[in-house]
Amino acid sequence: MNRNLPPLYRAMTKAAAWPLALALLFVMSSRQAAKADPAPTAGAIQGQRDASGGMSDAEIRDVIERVARAQMRPLADGEYPAVTNLDEARSAKRPEGIAWNYPQGVMLYGMERSTDATGDTNADDFVLRHTAICAGYYHWLAGLERQFGGAGKNFARRTKIRGLIGLGNLDSCGAMGTAMIVCMTRHPEAVTADEREAVARIADWVAHRQARLPDGTLWRAKEYGGTVWPDDLYMGAVFLAHYGLYTGDSEYIDDAASNIIHQAALEQDRDGLWFHGWFETNRTHGSFKWGRGNGWVTVALVETLSAMSKNDPLRPRLLDILRKQINGLKKVQAPDGMWRQVLDKPQLWEETSCTAMFAYGIARAANRGWIDGANMAAARRAFAGIAKRVSADGAVRGTCSGTNIGTTLKFYEDRPHPGDDPHGHGPVLLAGTEILMSKR
């Protein structure tokens, strides 16, 4: 008997209740059919649809599985022999399939997180192996640098992990470092000495060697005469937050939180949205509220809050910054769920990576109880818009390529957004996964 029927009908004898139950079920089914969503398009996954976005959980899972599969490629470790000269090192077999850049780091973090929703062991194995290969390669190259000095360092800087060798800025190490730490944290049984060595190198750069303003704010001292970038809240603060979790040292987490608070004072407008960057020389913020710049902020906020203890004195200030931004974002979300290249300029094109970053941040904030759970509707609407931009083979359309701080609206309007820019992969994986985690 249908357990959704009123208790009176369940209590009746089978013979007496059956005709009446059938009639009642017929009426209920008719009413439900009249309210049902239209039939899904051909090829769509069947399932109960969520009214806030029109996508079932199965459809969301399918999207992140497609994006994750598209990023996996064959990996092969290199050979790292002891050598007596650099010609022998040049002849050694190099690893294949790895990459070292900040979009790759966000993607690897998103792929690792996606396994929580998909259970895809292939994706998990890919991240584990990619991390181990990069770390082992670094250990060998660092040995060549010690052995051959400047010549060894120049050799290492021509490899696929040149960013980890040369460092020099947060883009070279922060996002990849975060991906490595997350992998190590989730798989402590597989952590190698090489991985610990690589992460320690990144931590030393971010915490002690990267340029900072007198108040400790990470900045780019040489770009545009000295600028502060919201991008660096992911490249720097997110790494610091995860490193603090990994080491158990809350000072790194508070460093991340302080960086967010200091940048908010420079860049967050009264509407909650952030201007793209700060010019320290002129003591003025950028002119436009770039989508992905705000996206880096949202992700940094929720990642840092996730790492903080509940009684951390900086926590209320971060929550206030986050809630203010989310309130501002909801006011400029397009009807189809997307956000735009410049958030408060409705004439500009809709951009995928920032939409995914906002969906991730809103979903995590709702899941953690930092904002009202009803906000999940905005995240699901966003993902429904994103899904229309993901091809059958996992390409992510409509993502802005790498972008400096612009001084005109046309600069942002004209930024390339190619067919499958890598800045979109990780955010889409994070967004879909966090939305699916709402029911776990």
C-alpha positions in Angstrom: 0.0 0.0 0.0 1.2 3.5 -0.8 2.7 5.0 2.4 1.9 8.5 1.3 -1.9 7.8 1.8 -3.5 9.2 5.0 -3.3 6.9 8.0 -7.1 6.2 7.8 -6.7 4.4 4.5 -3.7 2.4 5.7 -5.7 1.3 8.7 -8.6 -0.1 6.6 -8.7 -3.7 5.6 -7.2 -4.5 2.2 -10.5 -5.5 0.7 -12.4 -2.4 1.8 -9.6 0.1 1.1 -8.5 -1.1 -2.3 -11.1 0.4 -4.6 -11.1 3.7 -2.7 -7.3 3.7 -2.7 -7.2 3.2 -6.4 -9.6 6.1 -7.0 -7.6 8.3 -4.7 -4.3 7.4 -6.4 -5.9 8.2 -9.7 -6.9 11.6 -8.6 -3.5 12.3 -7.0 -1.6 11.1 -10.1 -3.8 13.3 -12.4 -3.0 16.3 -10.3 0.7 15.6 -10.2 0.7 15.0 -14.0 -0.9 18.4 -14.5 1.9 20.0 -12.4 4.8 18.0 -13.9 7.7 19.6 -15.7 7.7 19.2 -19.5 9.3 15.9 -20.7 13.1 16.2 -20.9 14.8 16.7 -24.3 16.1 13.7 -26.1 19.2 12.3 -24.4 18.6 14.0 -21.1 18.8 11.9 -18.0 15.5 11.1 -16.4 15.0 12.0 -12.8 13.1 14.2 -10.4 13.8 17.8 -11.3 14.6 20.5 -8.9 12.3 23.5 -9.3 15.1 25.9 -8.6 17.2 24.9 -11.6 15.4 22.4 -13.7 18.2 19.9 -13.3 18.1 16.6 -11.5 21.0 15.4 -9.4 21.7 12.8 -12.0 22.1 15.4 -14.7 24.4 17.5 -12.5 26.5 14.4 -11.8 26.7 13.6 -15.5 28.0 17.1 -16.2 30.9 16.8 -13.7 31.7 13.3 -14.9 32.0 14.5 -18.5 34.2 17.5 -17.5 36.4 15.3 -15.2 36.9 12.6 -17.9 37.9 15.3 -20.4 40.8 16.3 -18.2 42.3 12.9 -17.7 45.1 11.9 -20.0 47.7 9.1 -19.9 50.4 9.7 -17.3 53.9 8.3 -17.4 56.6 8.9 -14.8 60.1 9.8 -15.9 63.4 8.2 -15.1 65.6 10.1 -12.6 69.1 8.7 -12.7 72.1 9.9 -10.9 74.2 11.8 -13.5 77.7 13.3 -13.8 76.8 16.0 -16.3 73.7 17.8 -17.6 73.9 16.0 -21.0 73.1 12.8 -19.2 70.2 14.6 -17.5 68.9 15.8 -20.9 68.9 12.2 -22.1 66.8 10.9 -19.2 63.2 10.1 -19.9 60.9 12.9 -18.8 57.4 12.4 -17.4 54.4 12.7 -19.7 50.9 14.0 -19.2 51.6 16.4 -16.3 51.1 20.1 -16.3 52.0 22.8 -13.8 50.0 26.0 -13.9 47.3 27.6 -11.8 44.2 26.5 -13.9 45.5 23.0 -13.7 45.8 23.3 -9.9 42.1 24.4 -9.6 41.1 21.6 -11.9 43.0 18.9 -9.9 41.4 20.2 -6.7 38.0 20.1 -8.4 38.6 16.6 -9.8 39.6 15.3 -6.4 36.5 16.8 -4.8 34.3 15.5 -7.6 35.0 11.9 -6.5 32.9 12.6 -3.4 29.8 12.9 -5.7 30.7 10.5 -8.5 32.8 7.8 -6.7 35.0 7.8 -9.8 38.2 5.9 -8.8 39.8 6.7 -12.1 39.6 10.5 -11.3 41.0 9.8 -7.8 43.8 7.8 -9.2 44.6 10.4 -11.8 45.1 13.1 -9.1 47.1 10.8 -6.9 49.4 9.9 -9.8 49.7 13.4 -11.1 50.7 14.7 -7.7 53.3 11.9 -7.1 54.9 12.4 -10.5 55.2 16.2 -10.1 56.8 15.7 -6.7 59.2 13.0 -7.8 60.3 15.1 -10.8 60.8 18.1 -8.6 63.0 16.2 -6.2 65.3 15.1 -9.0 65.4 18.6 -10.6 66.1 20.2 -7.2 69.0 17.7 -6.8 70.4 18.8 -10.2 70.2 22.4 -9.1 72.2 21.6 -6.0 74.7 19.6 -8.0 75.3 21.9 -10.9 74.3 25.3 -9.5 73.0 27.9 -11.9 73.3 25.6 -14.9 71.2 23.0 -13.1 68.5 25.6 -12.3 68.4 26.8 -15.9 68.0 23.2 -17.0 65.1 22.7 -14.5 63.4 25.9 -15.7 62.9 24.4 -19.1 60.8 21.6 -17.8 57.0 21.2 -17.4 57.2 22.1 -13.7 59.3 25.3 -14.3 56.9 27.3 -12.0 57.8 25.2 -9.0 61.5 25.5 -9.8 61.5 29.3 -10.5 58.6 30.5 -8.3 58.6 34.3 -8.4 54.9 34.8 -8.1 51.8 33.2 -6.6 50.5 32.0 -9.9 53.5 29.7 -10.2 52.7 27.7 -7.1 49.6 28.5 -5.0 46.9 26.7 -6.9 49.0 23.6 -7.6 50.2 23.6 -4.0 46.6 23.6 -2.8 45.8 20.6 -5.1 48.8 18.8 -3.7 47.9 19.4 -0.1 44.3 18.4 -0.6 45.4 15.1 -2.2 47.9 14.5 0.6 45.3 15.3 3.3 42.7 12.9 1.7 45.2 10.1 1.1 47.7 10.2 4.0 48.6 6.6 3.4 50.1 7.6 0.0 52.0 10.7 1.0 55.7 10.6 -0.1 58.7 12.4 1.2 59.0 14.1 -2.3 55.5 15.5 -1.9 56.3 16.9 1.6 59.4 18.5 0.1 57.5 20.2 -2.7 54.7 21.5 -0.5 57.2 22.8 2.0 58.9 24.8 -0.8 55.6 26.3 -1.8 54.7 27.2 1.8 58.1 28.9 2.3 57.5 31.0 -0.8 53.9 32.0 0.0 54.3 32.6 3.7 57.8 34.1 3.8 59.1 35.2 0.4 56.2 36.5 -1.6 56.0 40.3 -1.7 53.6 41.9 0.9 52.4 45.3 1.9 53.3 46.5 5.4 50.1 45.1 6.8 50.9 41.6 5.4 48.7 41.8 2.3 50.0 39.8 -0.6 50.7 42.0 -3.6 52.4 42.2 -7.0 55.0 44.8 -6.4 56.2 45.0 -10.1 52.9 44.8 -12.0 51.4 48.2 -13.0 53.8 49.8 -10.5 52.4 47.7 -7.6 48.9 46.2 -7.5 46.8 44.0 -5.2 44.8 41.3 -7.1 41.7 39.4 -5.9 43.1 36.5 -7.9 45.8 36.1 -5.2 43.2 35.3 -2.6 43.0 31.9 -4.3 46.6 31.7 -5.2 47.8 32.7 -1.8 45.1 32.6 0.9 43.5 29.3 -0.1 46.9 27.6 -0.1 47.6 29.1 3.4 44.3 27.9 4.7 44.8 24.3 3.5 48.4 24.3 4.7 47.2 25.4 8.1 44.8 22.5 8.2 47.5 20.1 7.0 50.1 21.3 9.6 47.6 22.0 12.4 49.0 25.6 12.6 46.2 28.1 12.8 48.6 31.0 12.1 48.5 30.1 8.4 44.7 30.1 8.4 44.6 33.5 10.2 47.1 34.8 7.6 44.7 33.8 4.9 41.8 35.4 6.7 43.7 38.7 7.3 44.5 38.9 3.6 40.9 38.6 2.7 39.9 41.3 5.3 42.6 43.7 4.1 41.7 43.2 0.5 38.0 43.7 1.3 38.8 47.1 2.8 40.5 48.1 -0.5 38.2 46.5 -3.1 34.7 45.6 -1.8 32.0 48.1 -2.8 29.0 49.0 -0.8 26.9 46.7 -2.9 29.0 43.7 -1.8 30.8 43.3 -5.1 34.5 43.7 -5.5 36.4 45.9 -7.9 39.1 44.2 -9.9 42.3 45.0 -8.1 43.9 47.9 -6.2 46.6 50.3 -7.4 48.8 50.9 -4.4 50.8 53.7 -6.0 47.6 55.7 -6.7 45.7 54.4 -3.7 42.7 53.6 -5.8 40.8 50.4 -6.8 40.2 49.2 -10.3 37.3 50.6 -12.3 35.2 47.4 -13.0 33.8 44.5 -11.1 35.2 41.6 -13.1 33.3 38.3 -12.8 36.2 35.9 -12.2 38.0 38.4 -9.9 34.9 38.2 -7.7 34.8 34.5 -8.2 38.3 34.0 -6.7 37.1 36.0 -3.7 34.1 33.9 -3.2 36.1 30.6 -3.3 38.8 32.0 -1.0 36.1 33.1 1.5 34.4 29.7 1.8 37.7 27.8 1.7 39.2 29.9 4.5 36.0 29.8 6.6 35.9 26.0 6.2 39.4 25.8 7.6 38.8 28.2 10.6 37.7 27.1 14.1 34.3 28.3 15.1 35.8 30.5 17.8 38.4 32.2 15.6 38.0 36.0 16.3 38.4 36.7 12.6 35.5 34.4 11.6 32.7 36.9 12.1 34.4 39.5 9.8 34.8 36.9 7.1 31.2 35.8 7.4 30.1 39.4 7.0 32.2 39.9 3.9 30.9 36.7 2.4 27.2 37.4 3.1 27.5 41.0 1.8 29.0 39.7 -1.4 26.4 36.9 -1.9 23.6 39.4 -1.4 25.2 41.6 -4.1 25.6 38.7 -6.4 22.0 37.6 -6.2 20.9 41.0 -7.4 22.9 40.8 -10.6 22.3 37.1 -11.5 20.9 36.8 -15.0 17.4 35.1 -15.5 19.1 32.0 -16.9 21.3 31.7 -13.7 24.5 33.0 -15.2 26.6 35.9 -14.2 28.3 38.3 -16.6 31.9 39.2 -17.5 31.5 42.5 -15.6 28.9 41.8 -13.0 26.9 45.0 -13.0 27.0 45.5 -16.8 24.1 43.6 -18.2 25.1 44.4 -21.8 28.2 42.2 -21.5 28.4 38.5 -22.2 27.7 35.7 -19.7 30.8 34.0 -18.3 31.1 30.4 -17.2 34.0 30.3 -14.7 32.7 33.1 -12.5 29.2 31.6 -12.5 30.7 28.2 -11.4 32.7 29.9 -8.7 29.7 31.7 -7.3 27.6 28.5 -7.5 30.3 26.7 -5.5 30.6 29.4 -2.9 26.8 29.9 -2.4 26.3 26.1 -2.2 29.0 25.6 0.3 27.8 28.6 2.4 24.3 27.1 2.3 25.6 23.6 3.2 27.6 24.9 6.1 24.7 27.0 7.5 26.5 30.3 6.9 23.5 31.6 4.8 19.9 30.5 4.5 19.5 27.2 2.8 17.0 28.7 0.4 20.0 30.3 -1.4 20.8 26.9 -2.8 18.2 27.7 -5.5 20.5 30.4 -6.9 23.4 27.9 -7.1 21.2 25.3 -8.8 19.9 27.9 -11.3 23.6 28.8 -12.0 24.5 25.2 -12.7 21.6 24.8 -15.0 23.0 27.7 -17.0 26.5 26.2 -16.9 25.3 22.8 -18.1 24.1 24.3 -21.4 27.7 25.4 -22.0 29.3 21.9 -21.4 29.6 19.8 -24.5 29.0 16.1 -24.8 32.7 15.5 -24.6 33.2 17.7 -21.5 34.4 20.9 -23.1 33.5 24.0 -21.1 32.3 27.0 -23.3 32.2 30.7 -22.5 35.1 31.0 -20.1 37.2 34.2 -20.2 40.9 33.6 -20.8 43.6 34.9 -18.4 43.0 38.6 -17.7 45.0 41.5 -16.3 43.5 44.5 -14.6 41.7 46.6 -17.2 41.0 50.3 -17.3 38.2 50.3 -19.8 34.9 48.4 -20.1 35.9 47.5 -23.7 39.0 45.7 -22.4 36.7 43.2 -20.5 34.2 43.0 -23.3 36.8 42.0 -25.8 38.6 39.4 -23.7 38.8 36.1 -25.6 36.5 33.3 -24.4 37.6 30.3 -26.4 35.8 27.0 -26.8 37.4 25.2 -23.8 39.5 27.6 -21.8 41.1 25.7 -18.9 40.0 28.4 -16.3 36.5 26.8 -16.4 37.2 23.2 -15.7 38.0 23.3 -11.9 35.2 25.7 -11.0 32.6 23.6 -12.8 33.8 20.5 -11.0 33.7 22.2 -7.6 30.3 23.8 -8.2 28.5 20.6 -9.3 30.1 18.6 -6.5 29.1 21.0 -3.7 25.5 21.2 -5.0 25.3 17.5 -4.8 26.7 17.4 -1.3 23.7 19.3 -0.1 21.8 16.1 0.3 24.5 14.1 2.1 
